[in-house]
Amino acid sequence: MTPHDRWLLRTDTTTYAVTLGPDGHWAELAAWGPHGAEAGPSPMDRSRRTHFLTPADAAPAEYIPYGLRPFTGADLIAQHPGGERGSWWRFTGAAPDGDRALRLDFGDDVLGLRTTLCYETVPGTDVVLRWTELTCTGDSELRLERFDSAAVNVPVQAGARLTYLAGQWSQEFQLRDVELARGRFEMESTQGSAGHAYAPWLAIQDSAAPAEGATPTYGIALEWSGNWRITADAEPGGSVRIRAGRVPHEGAVRLAPGTTLTTPRLACAFSPDGLDGLARVWHRYERRLTGGRMDRPRKVLYNSWEATGFDVDAAGQLELAKTAAELGAELFVVDDGWFTGRHDDTGGLGDWEPDPAGFPGGLDHFVDQVRALGMDFGLWVEPEAVSPRSRLHAEHPEWAYRIEGRPATLVRNQLLLDLGRTDVQEFVIGTLDRLLSSHSISYLKWDMNRPPTERGRPGHPAGTDPERHDLDAAHVAGYLRVLDHLRSAHSHVTVEGCAGGGARIEHATLARTDVVWPSDNTAPMDRLRIQYGYLHAHAPHTMSSWVTDAPGIFDPRPRSLAFRFVGSLAGVLGIGADLRDWTPEQRAEAARWIARYKDVRDVVHHGEVHLLGSPDDPTCGIQYEEPGGHRLVVTAWNTGPLDGAPLVPGPAARLRLRGLDPGVAYTDQDSGTRYGGAYLLHSGLPFAWTAAHDAELVVLARQ
């Protein structure tokens, strides 16, 4: 091995070291961890002796094809159509860019394939981005059956603890874990989006170490808005290897001569501080994705859906708007039901014209009335959907996904437009341009309420090979093209991403939206669990959360209005309740909470986060530290039984804070109580819970 056969990629505090395998046919991970972790023998080294396996099957390979690796799981399966599956490549060159980027080339002249492994660090974070470029260099096309973005090897001693996010509609982002000593763990979505059931995110730790504290923790997140799969293998010999990538709808894709397929980016993160530390790495990365738009305050919105449903008319909406403005809301959003033909969920989608019956004075007149109250105005749209009874579907039935000669399944009484078609993209862009240019709209909620079912494209010539369509990738490209257009042509508009709740939340969407909607479930305890899981993977400034009157679905315990507000201001505060039913006392309390949110939102959205306990604990909370450490904001909830006080003796509940300077003093801005940093770290912040006092927001000023 020469000195050039090893490459180091450096992030803020970590090093990712890559080397060539013993015979130079593949790249291997040599080290991944804090700076200096590469100074010594690789923790990935294993005995090179193998029995009933090839050396490639036992190697900690960064990316390897079927052919070289026949038994333990390959990242790439390629062939000539009708030919034998497999590739036997050789290393052909490297193109490093200092310690910030790297490209490694491997070629297979027989198959006619060049594979380039791509690495790039993200400044200001501890994230390494990885992806793969596959180029057909021969004279005939290739068939790609599997083409993951990357493989990630994790140095563990006795198997891995895998932490993942699972759930269903209205119960997204439930934090789960499984110990994998041997065998395979796999999760995926084939619903044309990230999906409600699993998120394309995974954390990996040595199963012998605790989940929190000084535990090396590795994480991956796939940047892809369509079908995906993550596979984890605890392999013979003790190594753990993770593969992640997109899944083509057709089962395989064709690569024509001279063309290149670029896989989605896989973000790879490391923290030495457990799951809580890994969450902060992801938060910093997502603030980087947001870019200059981080400087925009996330405004308090009121959304009228839960108050009025489809019964949208100017008079009723204005009544709600006036009350919302009195409480301090800064943005009024009219949800579903504002457009022609939308009296229920059976019609209207695709015909994006304001309903003259609902807005007899015109939408502009209504918007002017809202803006006169001191609020911005927003609308809900579902650009990918079409109602079978709509004018759009009558004029362009071929724009909806359909398989010729087969019945079309209705989900929520609607079909899905083929956004992979250029003409459909142009229609959606033109529709949004017209709405945003014709009316004073500064907020757009983009929803998607059904997955693709009969995913065919009417009008293709008979006999056309569906593997050449790659409909999932085409839809994702169209979706991202429209979002990119919104960012550039209407940069003043705040965009909220939603897919029946949290079914399309991943880094491609987060890079192009300002906030996302984690779940349609706004019940207090249910939502707390959803947000607890969400914040392990995603940043608070992306998390839209409403205060509503919704009862619990999975946890029906009643909670106070304060509990709901503290839960919602832990991200981006919104209100969705029917304010007409609130008492004067509730409205006054709401106004106080909204004012407090405005005072602390910069800390919540820009600060370093520590997750204090979980909803399974009697008391849990979140600590946000302002950049520079001048203020701490702590949100806290009582989720369990009370201690019996004052009838029997009982101590205050406490949350031990984290990451503070023990020699610094902090003062509670409300009570004036002074705490030492060591006290808050050791004894914790006290909370005297009662039946009427089950949540609290504490602001501590550093002295």
C-alpha positions as CSV (number, residue, x, y, z in Angstrom):
1,M,0.0,0.0,0.0
2,T,1.3,3.5,-0.8
3,P,0.5,6.6,1.2
4,H,-2.0,7.6,-1.5
5,D,-4.1,4.5,-1.0
6,R,-5.6,6.1,2.2
7,W,-7.7,9.2,2.2
8,L,-8.9,11.2,5.1
9,L,-12.1,13.3,5.2
10,R,-12.4,15.8,8.0
11,T,-15.5,17.4,9.4
12,D,-15.6,19.9,12.3
13,T,-14.7,17.3,15.0
14,T,-14.6,13.9,13.2
15,T,-12.4,12.0,10.7
16,Y,-13.7,9.5,8.1
17,A,-10.8,7.4,6.7
18,V,-11.1,5.4,3.5
19,T,-8.5,2.9,2.1
20,L,-8.2,0.3,-0.6
21,G,-8.8,-3.3,0.1
22,P,-5.8,-5.7,0.1
23,D,-6.0,-6.5,-3.6
24,G,-7.2,-3.0,-4.6
25,H,-10.6,-4.1,-6.0
26,W,-12.7,-2.2,-3.5
27,A,-12.6,0.6,-1.0
28,E,-12.9,0.0,2.7
29,L,-13.6,2.0,5.8
30,A,-10.4,2.3,7.9
31,A,-11.7,4.6,10.7
32,W,-14.6,6.8,11.6
33,G,-14.8,8.9,14.8
34,P,-13.3,11.9,16.5
35,H,-10.1,13.5,15.1
36,G,-7.2,11.1,15.8
37,A,-9.3,8.0,15.6
38,E,-7.4,7.1,12.5
39,A,-4.0,7.1,14.3
40,G,-3.6,3.4,14.8
41,P,-4.7,0.0,13.5
42,S,-8.2,0.1,11.9
43,P,-10.9,-1.1,14.3
44,M,-12.5,-2.6,11.2
45,D,-9.6,-5.0,10.7
46,R,-10.6,-8.6,10.9
47,S,-8.7,-11.8,10.2
48,R,-8.3,-12.2,6.5
49,R,-8.9,-15.9,6.8
50,T,-12.4,-16.9,5.5
51,H,-14.2,-20.2,5.3
52,F,-17.0,-20.7,2.8
53,L,-16.8,-16.9,2.1
54,T,-14.8,-14.7,-0.1
55,P,-12.5,-12.0,1.3
56,A,-14.9,-9.4,-0.3
57,D,-17.8,-10.9,1.7
58,A,-16.0,-10.3,5.0
59,A,-14.6,-6.9,4.0
60,P,-15.8,-3.6,5.5
61,A,-16.4,-2.4,1.9
62,E,-17.7,1.1,1.2
63,Y,-19.5,-0.1,-1.9
64,I,-19.2,-3.4,-3.7
65,P,-21.0,-5.2,-6.6
66,Y,-22.6,-8.6,-6.8
67,G,-20.0,-10.7,-8.5
68,L,-17.2,-9.6,-6.2
69,R,-19.4,-10.1,-3.2
70,P,-21.7,-13.1,-3.9
71,F,-22.9,-14.1,-0.4
72,T,-23.3,-11.4,2.2
73,G,-25.2,-8.6,0.4
74,A,-24.0,-6.4,-2.5
75,D,-24.8,-2.7,-3.0
76,L,-24.9,-3.0,-6.8
77,I,-26.5,-5.6,-9.0
78,A,-25.9,-4.9,-12.7
79,Q,-26.1,-6.9,-15.9
80,H,-26.7,-6.7,-19.6
81,P,-30.4,-7.4,-20.2
82,G,-30.7,-11.2,-20.5
83,G,-27.1,-11.6,-19.4
84,E,-25.5,-12.9,-16.3
85,R,-25.8,-10.7,-13.2
86,G,-22.6,-9.3,-11.6
87,S,-19.7,-7.0,-12.0
88,W,-16.0,-7.6,-11.4
89,W,-14.4,-4.2,-11.4
90,R,-10.9,-2.7,-10.6
91,F,-9.8,0.5,-9.1
92,T,-9.0,3.1,-11.8
93,G,-8.2,6.3,-9.9
94,A,-8.9,8.8,-7.1
95,A,-9.7,12.5,-7.2
96,P,-9.4,13.9,-3.6
97,D,-10.1,17.6,-2.9
98,G,-8.0,18.1,0.2
99,D,-9.7,16.6,3.2
100,R,-13.2,17.9,2.2
101,A,-14.2,15.7,-0.8
102,L,-13.2,12.6,-2.6
103,R,-14.0,10.6,-5.7
104,L,-13.0,7.0,-6.2
105,D,-13.4,5.3,-9.7
106,F,-13.8,1.6,-10.4
107,G,-14.2,0.2,-13.9
108,D,-15.6,-3.0,-15.4
109,D,-14.6,-3.0,-19.1
110,V,-16.4,-6.3,-19.8
111,L,-19.7,-5.0,-18.6
112,G,-19.1,-1.4,-19.7
113,L,-19.7,0.2,-16.3
114,R,-17.8,2.9,-14.4
115,T,-18.7,3.4,-10.8
116,T,-17.7,6.5,-8.9
117,L,-17.9,6.6,-5.1
118,C,-18.4,10.3,-4.1
119,Y,-17.7,11.8,-0.7
120,E,-18.2,15.4,0.5
121,T,-18.1,16.9,4.0
122,V,-20.5,19.6,5.0
123,P,-18.8,22.7,6.6
124,G,-20.0,23.5,10.1
125,T,-21.3,20.0,10.8
126,D,-20.1,16.5,11.5
127,V,-21.8,15.1,8.4
128,V,-20.2,13.3,5.5
129,L,-22.4,13.0,2.3
130,R,-22.0,10.0,0.2
131,W,-23.5,9.0,-3.2
132,T,-22.6,6.9,-6.2
133,E,-22.5,7.7,-9.9
134,L,-23.0,4.8,-12.3
135,T,-22.0,5.4,-16.0
136,C,-22.6,3.1,-18.9
137,T,-19.3,3.1,-20.8
138,G,-20.1,0.3,-23.2
139,D,-22.1,0.1,-26.5
140,S,-25.2,-1.6,-25.0
141,E,-27.5,-0.7,-22.2
142,L,-27.2,-2.0,-18.7
143,R,-29.9,-3.3,-16.3
144,L,-29.5,-2.1,-12.7
145,E,-31.5,-4.2,-10.3
146,R,-30.0,-2.7,-7.1
147,F,-28.1,0.5,-6.8
148,D,-27.7,1.7,-3.3
149,S,-26.3,5.1,-2.5
150,A,-23.6,3.8,-0.1
151,A,-22.7,1.2,2.5
152,V,-21.8,2.2,6.0
153,N,-19.7,0.0,8.3
154,V,-19.9,0.5,12.0
155,P,-17.2,-0.7,14.4
156,V,-19.1,-2.6,17.2
157,Q,-17.9,-5.3,19.5
158,A,-20.9,-7.5,20.3
159,G,-23.6,-6.6,17.9
160,A,-25.5,-3.4,17.3
161,R,-28.4,-1.5,18.8
162,L,-30.4,0.0,15.9
163,T,-32.6,2.9,16.7
164,Y,-35.2,3.8,14.1
165,L,-38.4,5.7,13.6
166,A,-41.6,3.7,13.0
167,G,-45.4,4.3,13.1
168,Q,-48.4,4.7,11.0
169,W,-50.7,7.6,10.0
170,S,-51.4,9.7,13.1
171,Q,-48.6,7.9,15.0
172,E,-45.5,8.8,13.1
173,F,-41.9,9.1,14.4
174,Q,-42.2,6.6,17.3
175,L,-38.7,5.9,18.5
176,R,-37.9,2.2,18.5
177,D,-34.8,0.1,18.9
178,V,-33.7,-3.5,18.2
179,E,-30.6,-5.4,19.1
180,L,-29.0,-7.1,16.1
181,A,-26.3,-9.6,17.1
182,R,-26.6,-11.7,13.9
183,G,-28.9,-11.5,10.9
184,R,-30.6,-8.8,9.0
185,F,-32.9,-5.8,9.8
186,E,-34.7,-4.1,6.9
187,M,-37.2,-1.3,6.5
188,E,-38.5,0.4,3.4
189,S,-41.3,2.4,1.8
190,T,-42.7,1.6,-1.6
191,Q,-45.5,4.3,-1.3
192,G,-43.8,6.9,-3.5
193,S,-42.7,8.8,-0.5
194,A,-40.8,8.4,2.8
195,G,-44.0,7.0,4.2
196,H,-45.8,6.9,7.6
197,A,-44.5,3.5,8.6
198,Y,-40.8,4.2,8.7
199,A,-38.5,7.2,8.2
200,P,-35.3,6.9,6.1
201,W,-33.2,7.4,9.2
202,L,-31.2,5.0,11.4
203,A,-28.9,5.3,14.4
204,I,-26.3,2.6,15.2
205,Q,-24.6,2.0,18.6
206,D,-22.7,-0.9,20.2
207,S,-25.4,-2.9,21.9
208,A,-23.2,-3.2,25.0
209,A,-23.1,0.5,25.6
210,P,-25.9,2.7,27.0
211,A,-28.0,4.7,24.5
212,E,-27.1,8.0,26.2
213,G,-24.0,9.5,27.6
214,A,-20.5,9.1,26.2
215,T,-21.5,6.4,23.7
216,P,-20.1,6.6,20.1
217,T,-23.2,6.9,17.9
218,Y,-23.4,6.7,14.1
219,G,-26.3,7.8,12.0
220,I,-27.5,7.8,8.4
221,A,-30.4,9.6,6.6
222,L,-31.3,9.2,3.0
223,E,-32.1,12.3,1.0
224,W,-34.9,10.9,-1.2
225,S,-38.6,11.7,-1.6
226,G,-39.7,8.4,-3.2
227,N,-39.3,4.7,-2.6
228,W,-36.4,3.7,-0.4
229,R,-34.8,0.8,1.5
230,I,-32.4,0.6,4.4
231,T,-30.8,-2.8,5.2
232,A,-28.6,-3.6,8.2
233,D,-26.6,-6.8,8.4
234,A,-24.8,-8.2,11.4
235,E,-22.3,-10.2,9.4
236,P,-20.2,-13.3,10.3
237,G,-17.2,-12.1,12.2
238,G,-19.1,-9.5,14.1
239,S,-19.1,-6.5,11.8
240,V,-22.3,-4.5,11.1
241,R,-22.9,-3.1,7.7
242,I,-25.7,-0.7,6.6
243,R,-26.9,-0.3,3.0
244,A,-29.3,2.5,1.9
245,G,-30.7,3.6,-1.3
246,R,-33.8,4.1,-3.5
247,V,-36.0,1.4,-4.8
248,P,-37.2,1.6,-8.4
249,H,-40.9,1.1,-8.9
250,E,-40.3,-1.2,-11.8
251,G,-37.9,-3.4,-9.9
252,A,-34.9,-2.3,-12.1
253,V,-33.9,0.6,-14.3
254,R,-32.1,0.7,-17.7
255,L,-28.9,2.7,-18.2
256,A,-28.3,3.7,-21.8
257,P,-24.8,4.0,-23.3
258,G,-23.1,7.2,-22.4
259,T,-25.6,8.1,-19.6
260,T,-25.0,8.4,-15.8
261,L,-27.3,7.5,-13.0
262,T,-26.7,9.5,-9.8
263,T,-28.0,7.9,-6.6
264,P,-29.6,10.0,-3.8
265,R,-27.2,11.4,-1.2
266,L,-26.8,9.5,2.0
267,A,-25.9,11.8,5.0
268,C,-23.6,10.0,7.5
269,A,-23.2,11.5,10.9
270,F,-21.2,10.7,14.1
271,S,-21.4,11.9,17.7
272,P,-19.5,10.6,20.7
273,D,-22.5,11.7,23.0
274,G,-25.2,9.1,22.4
275,L,-28.6,9.6,20.7
276,D,-29.0,13.0,22.2
277,G,-25.6,14.1,20.7
278,L,-26.5,12.7,17.4
279,A,-29.7,14.7,17.3
280,R,-27.7,17.9,17.7
281,V,-25.5,16.8,14.7
282,W,-28.7,16.4,12.6
283,H,-30.1,19.8,13.8
284,R,-26.9,21.6,12.8
285,Y,-27.0,19.9,9.4
286,E,-30.6,20.9,8.8
287,R,-29.9,24.5,9.8
288,R,-27.2,24.4,7.2
289,L,-29.8,23.0,4.6
290,T,-32.1,25.9,5.4
291,G,-29.4,28.4,4.7
292,G,-30.2,32.1,4.8
293,R,-33.9,31.4,5.4
294,M,-32.9,30.5,9.0
295,D,-33.0,34.2,9.7
296,R,-36.7,34.5,9.0
297,P,-38.8,34.3,12.2
298,R,-41.2,31.3,12.1
299,K,-44.5,33.1,12.5
300,V,-47.4,32.1,14.7
301,L,-50.0,30.8,12.3
302,Y,-53.7,30.1,12.6
303,N,-55.1,27.3,10.4
304,S,-58.9,27.1,10.0
305,W,-59.2,23.4,9.0
306,E,-60.2,22.0,12.4
307,A,-62.7,24.9,13.0
308,T,-64.5,24.8,9.6
309,G,-63.4,21.8,7.6
310,F,-64.7,22.1,4.0
311,D,-67.3,24.7,5.1
312,V,-65.2,27.7,4.0
313,D,-66.8,31.1,3.5
314,A,-65.4,34.6,3.8
315,A,-67.6,35.6,6.7
316,G,-66.8,32.6,8.9
317,Q,-63.1,32.7,8.1
318,L,-62.9,36.4,8.8
319,E,-64.5,35.9,12.2
320,L,-61.8,33.3,13.0
321,A,-59.1,35.7,11.7
322,K,-60.2,38.5,13.9
323,T,-60.0,36.4,17.0
324,A,-56.6,34.9,15.9
325,A,-55.2,38.4,15.4
326,E,-56.4,39.4,18.9
327,L,-54.4,36.5,20.4
328,G,-51.3,37.6,18.5
329,A,-51.3,35.3,15.5
330,E,-49.1,36.6,12.7
331,L,-50.4,34.4,9.8
332,F,-53.9,33.2,8.8
333,V,-54.0,30.0,6.6
334,V,-57.2,28.8,4.8
335,D,-56.9,25.1,4.5
336,D,-58.8,22.7,2.2
337,G,-62.2,23.8,0.8
338,W,-61.4,27.3,-0.6
339,F,-61.6,26.4,-4.3
340,T,-64.3,25.6,-6.8
341,G,-66.1,22.3,-6.4
342,R,-64.5,21.5,-3.1
343,H,-67.6,21.0,-0.8
344,D,-66.2,17.6,0.4
345,D,-63.4,15.3,-0.6
346,T,-65.0,14.0,-3.8
347,G,-64.3,17.0,-6.0
348,G,-62.4,20.1,-6.9
349,L,-58.8,18.9,-6.8
350,G,-57.1,20.2,-9.9
351,D,-59.4,23.2,-10.5
352,W,-57.5,25.7,-8.4
353,E,-59.8,28.7,-8.6
354,P,-61.2,30.5,-5.6
355,D,-64.9,29.5,-5.0
356,P,-67.0,32.6,-5.8
357,A,-69.7,31.3,-3.5
358,G,-67.3,31.2,-0.6
359,F,-65.7,34.5,-1.4
360,P,-68.5,36.6,-3.0
361,G,-66.3,39.7,-2.9
362,G,-63.4,37.9,-4.4
363,L,-60.4,36.3,-2.8
364,D,-58.4,39.5,-3.0
365,H,-61.0,41.4,-0.9
366,F,-60.8,38.7,1.7
367,V,-57.0,38.7,1.8
368,D,-57.0,42.5,2.1
369,Q,-59.3,42.1,5.2
370,V,-57.0,39.6,6.8
371,R,-53.9,41.7,6.1
372,A,-55.7,44.7,7.6
373,L,-55.8,42.8,10.8
374,G,-52.0,42.7,10.8
375,M,-51.6,39.1,9.6
376,D,-50.1,37.5,6.5
377,F,-52.2,35.2,4.4
378,G,-51.7,31.6,3.4
379,L,-53.4,28.8,1.4
380,W,-53.5,25.0,1.4
381,V,-52.9,23.2,-1.9
382,E,-52.5,19.6,-3.0
383,P,-50.8,20.0,-6.4
384,E,-50.2,16.4,-7.2
385,A,-53.8,15.3,-6.7
386,V,-56.8,15.3,-9.0
387,S,-60.5,14.6,-8.5
388,P,-62.1,12.3,-11.1
389,R,-65.0,14.8,-11.3
390,S,-62.8,17.8,-11.9
391,R,-62.5,19.8,-15.1
392,L,-58.7,19.0,-15.1
393,H,-59.4,15.3,-15.2
394,A,-62.0,15.6,-17.9
395,E,-59.5,17.5,-20.1
396,H,-56.4,15.5,-19.3
397,P,-57.3,12.0,-18.0
398,E,-53.9,10.8,-19.3
399,W,-52.2,13.0,-16.7
400,A,-53.2,10.6,-13.8
401,Y,-51.3,7.4,-13.1
402,R,-53.2,4.5,-14.6
403,I,-52.6,1.1,-16.1
404,E,-54.4,0.7,-19.4
405,G,-57.2,-1.8,-19.2
406,R,-57.2,-1.9,-15.4
407,P,-59.4,-0.2,-12.9
408,A,-58.1,2.9,-11.0
409,T,-58.2,2.8,-7.2
410,L,-59.5,5.9,-5.5
411,V,-57.8,6.9,-2.3
412,R,-59.5,9.7,-0.4
413,N,-61.7,9.9,-3.5
414,Q,-58.8,11.1,-5.7
415,L,-56.2,10.1,-8.1
416,L,-52.5,11.1,-8.3
417,L,-51.0,13.1,-11.1
418,D,-47.9,11.8,-12.9
419,L,-45.6,14.6,-11.8
420,G,-42.8,13.0,-13.8
421,R,-44.4,14.3,-16.9
422,T,-43.1,17.7,-18.1
423,D,-46.5,18.9,-19.1
424,V,-47.9,18.1,-15.6
425,Q,-45.0,20.0,-14.0
426,E,-45.7,23.0,-16.2
427,F,-49.4,22.9,-15.2
428,V,-48.5,22.8,-11.5
429,I,-45.9,25.5,-11.9
430,G,-48.3,27.7,-13.9
431,T,-51.1,27.1,-11.3
432,L,-48.9,28.1,-8.4
433,D,-47.4,31.1,-10.3
434,R,-50.9,32.3,-11.0
435,L,-52.1,32.0,-7.4
436,L,-49.0,33.5,-5.9
437,S,-48.7,36.3,-8.4
438,S,-52.4,37.2,-8.5
439,H,-53.0,37.3,-4.7
440,S,-51.0,38.5,-1.7
441,I,-50.1,35.0,-0.5
442,S,-47.0,34.6,1.7
443,Y,-47.5,31.0,2.9
444,L,-48.3,27.8,1.0
445,K,-49.1,24.5,2.6
446,W,-48.3,21.7,0.1
447,D,-50.1,18.5,1.0
448,M,-50.1,15.0,-0.5
449,N,-52.9,12.7,0.8
450,R,-52.5,9.5,-1.2
451,P,-49.7,7.3,-2.5
452,P,-49.5,6.1,-6.1
453,T,-51.4,2.9,-6.7
454,E,-51.7,1.8,-10.4
455,R,-48.5,3.4,-11.4
456,G,-48.5,3.4,-15.1
457,R,-48.2,6.1,-17.7
458,P,-51.1,6.0,-20.3
459,G,-50.0,6.7,-23.8
460,H,-46.7,4.9,-23.9
461,P,-46.3,2.8,-27.0
462,A,-47.4,-0.8,-26.5
463,G,-44.5,-3.0,-25.5
464,T,-42.4,-0.3,-24.1
465,D,-40.2,-1.7,-21.4
466,P,-41.4,-0.2,-18.0
467,E,-37.9,-0.5,-16.7
468,R,-37.0,2.5,-18.9
469,H,-39.7,4.7,-17.4
470,D,-38.3,4.9,-13.8
471,L,-41.5,6.5,-12.7
472,D,-40.6,6.9,-9.1
473,A,-37.4,8.9,-9.9
474,A,-39.3,10.9,-12.5
475,H,-42.0,11.9,-10.0
476,V,-39.4,12.9,-7.4
477,A,-37.5,15.0,-9.9
478,G,-40.8,16.7,-10.9
479,Y,-41.7,17.4,-7.3
480,L,-38.3,18.8,-6.5
481,R,-38.3,20.9,-9.7
482,V,-41.6,22.6,-8.6
483,L,-40.2,23.2,-5.1
484,D,-37.0,24.7,-6.5
485,H,-39.1,26.9,-8.7
486,L,-41.1,28.2,-5.7
487,R,-37.8,28.9,-3.9
488,S,-36.5,31.0,-6.8
489,A,-39.6,32.6,-8.3
490,H,-41.5,33.3,-5.0
491,S,-38.7,33.5,-2.5
492,H,-40.9,35.5,-0.1
493,V,-43.3,32.6,0.2
494,T,-42.9,30.3,3.2
495,V,-43.5,26.7,2.1
496,E,-44.8,24.0,4.5
497,G,-44.4,20.4,3.5
498,C,-47.1,17.9,4.4
499,A,-48.1,14.4,3.2
500,G,-51.1,13.3,5.2
501,G,-49.0,14.3,8.2
502,G,-45.4,13.1,8.2
503,A,-45.2,10.8,5.2
504,R,-42.7,12.9,3.2
505,I,-40.1,14.2,5.6
506,E,-36.5,13.7,4.5
507,H,-33.6,15.9,3.6
508,A,-34.6,16.6,-0.1
509,T,-37.9,18.0,1.1
510,L,-36.4,19.8,4.2
511,A,-33.9,21.5,1.9
512,R,-36.7,23.1,-0.1
513,T,-39.3,23.8,2.4
514,D,-39.3,26.0,5.5
515,V,-41.4,23.9,7.9
516,V,-43.0,20.4,7.7
517,W,-46.1,18.9,9.3
518,P,-45.0,15.8,11.4
519,S,-48.5,14.4,11.9
520,D,-52.2,15.0,11.6
521,N,-52.5,13.9,15.2
522,T,-52.5,17.0,17.5
523,A,-53.7,15.4,20.7
524,P,-51.4,16.5,23.5
525,M,-49.8,13.2,24.8
526,D,-49.9,11.6,21.3
527,R,-48.2,14.6,19.8
528,L,-45.5,14.7,22.6
529,R,-44.4,11.2,21.6
530,I,-44.4,12.1,17.9
531,Q,-42.3,15.2,18.5
532,Y,-39.9,13.3,20.8
533,G,-39.0,10.9,18.0
534,Y,-39.1,13.7,15.4
535,L,-36.5,15.8,17.3
536,H,-34.1,12.9,17.3
537,A,-33.8,13.1,13.6
538,H,-34.9,16.7,12.7
539,A,-34.5,20.2,13.9
540,P,-37.1,22.3,15.9
541,H,-37.2,25.1,13.3
542,T,-38.7,22.6,10.8
543,M,-41.4,21.2,13.2
544,S,-44.8,22.8,12.7
545,S,-47.1,22.1,15.7
546,W,-50.6,23.3,16.4
547,V,-52.6,23.8,19.6
548,T,-56.0,22.2,19.0
549,D,-58.8,20.8,21.1
550,A,-58.3,17.3,19.7
551,P,-58.8,14.4,22.1
552,G,-56.1,11.7,22.4
553,I,-56.2,8.8,20.0
554,F,-53.6,6.6,21.5
555,D,-53.3,8.3,24.9
556,P,-56.6,9.9,25.9
557,R,-55.5,11.4,29.2
558,P,-56.8,15.0,29.4
559,R,-54.2,17.8,29.5
560,S,-54.3,21.5,30.1
561,L,-54.2,24.3,27.5
562,A,-50.7,25.1,28.9
563,F,-49.6,21.5,28.1
564,R,-50.7,21.9,24.5
565,F,-49.0,25.3,24.1
566,V,-45.7,24.2,25.7
567,G,-45.8,21.2,23.4
568,S,-46.4,23.3,20.3
569,L,-43.9,26.1,21.0
570,A,-41.2,23.4,21.3
571,G,-41.1,23.8,17.5
572,V,-43.0,26.3,15.3
573,L,-46.1,27.4,17.0
574,G,-49.5,27.3,15.3
575,I,-53.1,27.2,16.4
576,G,-55.8,25.0,14.8
577,A,-58.6,25.0,17.4
578,D,-62.1,26.5,16.9
579,L,-61.4,29.8,18.7
580,R,-65.1,30.6,18.7
581,D,-65.6,28.0,21.3
582,W,-62.8,29.2,23.6
583,T,-63.8,31.1,26.8
584,P,-62.4,34.6,27.4
585,E,-60.1,33.0,30.0
586,Q,-58.7,30.5,27.4
587,R,-58.1,33.3,24.9
588,A,-56.3,35.4,27.5
589,E,-54.1,32.4,28.4
590,A,-53.4,31.8,24.7
591,A,-52.4,35.4,24.2
592,R,-49.9,35.1,27.0
593,W,-48.4,31.9,25.6
594,I,-48.1,33.4,22.1
595,A,-46.2,36.4,23.5
596,R,-43.9,34.0,25.3
597,Y,-43.2,32.0,22.2
598,K,-42.3,35.2,20.3
599,D,-39.8,36.0,23.0
600,V,-38.0,32.6,22.9
601,R,-38.5,31.4,19.3
602,D,-35.0,32.5,18.2
603,V,-33.5,30.3,21.0
604,V,-35.8,27.4,20.2
605,H,-35.0,27.5,16.5
606,H,-31.3,28.4,16.6
607,G,-30.2,26.9,19.9
608,E,-28.4,23.7,20.8
609,V,-31.0,21.1,22.0
610,H,-30.8,18.5,24.7
611,L,-33.7,16.0,25.0
612,L,-34.3,15.6,28.8
613,G,-35.9,12.2,29.4
614,S,-38.8,10.8,27.3
615,P,-42.6,10.8,27.4
616,D,-42.3,7.4,29.3
617,D,-40.8,9.3,32.2
618,P,-43.1,11.1,34.8
619,T,-41.4,14.4,33.8
620,C,-39.6,15.1,30.6
621,G,-38.4,18.2,28.8
622,I,-36.3,19.9,26.2
623,Q,-33.4,22.2,26.8
624,Y,-32.5,24.9,24.2
625,E,-29.3,26.9,24.6
626,E,-29.0,30.2,22.8
627,P,-26.0,30.6,20.6
628,G,-23.4,32.1,22.9
629,G,-25.1,30.6,25.9
630,H,-26.8,33.8,27.2
631,R,-30.2,32.2,27.7
632,L,-31.5,28.7,28.3
633,V,-35.1,27.8,27.4
634,V,-36.6,24.7,29.0
635,T,-39.9,23.2,28.1
636,A,-41.2,20.7,30.6
637,W,-44.2,18.4,30.9
638,N,-45.7,16.2,33.6
639,T,-46.6,13.0,31.8
640,G,-47.1,10.7,34.8
641,P,-48.8,10.5,38.2
642,L,-48.5,13.3,40.8
643,D,-46.5,12.8,44.0
644,G,-49.5,13.2,46.3
645,A,-48.6,16.7,47.6
646,P,-49.9,18.5,49.6
647,L,-51.7,15.6,51.3
648,V,-48.6,13.6,51.7
649,P,-44.9,14.7,51.6
650,G,-43.4,14.6,48.2
651,P,-40.4,16.2,46.5
652,A,-40.5,18.4,43.5
653,A,-40.0,16.7,40.1
654,R,-36.6,17.6,38.6
655,L,-34.9,17.7,35.2
656,R,-31.2,17.6,35.3
657,L,-29.9,20.0,32.6
658,R,-26.9,19.2,30.4
659,G,-23.9,20.8,28.9
660,L,-23.7,23.8,31.3
661,D,-20.7,25.4,32.8
662,P,-20.9,24.3,36.5
663,G,-19.2,27.6,37.6
664,V,-21.8,29.9,36.0
665,A,-25.0,31.2,37.6
666,Y,-28.4,31.3,36.0
667,T,-31.5,33.3,37.0
668,D,-35.1,32.3,36.2
669,Q,-36.5,35.3,34.4
670,D,-40.0,34.8,35.8
671,S,-39.4,33.9,39.4
672,G,-36.0,35.5,40.0
673,T,-34.6,32.3,41.5
674,R,-30.9,32.0,41.1
675,Y,-29.3,28.6,40.3
676,G,-25.7,27.6,40.0
677,G,-24.7,25.6,36.9
678,A,-23.5,22.8,39.1
679,Y,-26.9,22.7,40.9
680,L,-28.8,22.5,37.6
681,L,-26.5,19.7,36.4
682,H,-26.6,17.7,39.6
683,S,-29.8,18.4,41.4
684,G,-31.8,19.6,38.4
685,L,-34.5,22.3,37.7
686,P,-37.4,21.7,40.1
687,F,-41.1,21.5,39.0
688,A,-44.0,21.4,41.5
689,W,-46.7,19.7,39.4
690,T,-50.4,19.7,40.3
691,A,-53.5,18.5,38.5
692,A,-53.9,22.0,37.1
693,H,-50.2,22.7,36.4
694,D,-48.8,20.0,34.1
695,A,-46.4,22.0,31.8
696,E,-44.1,24.8,32.1
697,L,-41.7,27.1,30.1
698,V,-38.7,28.3,32.0
699,V,-36.2,30.9,30.7
700,L,-32.9,31.1,32.5
701,A,-30.5,34.0,31.9
702,R,-26.8,33.4,32.3
703,Q,-25.2,35.8,34.8
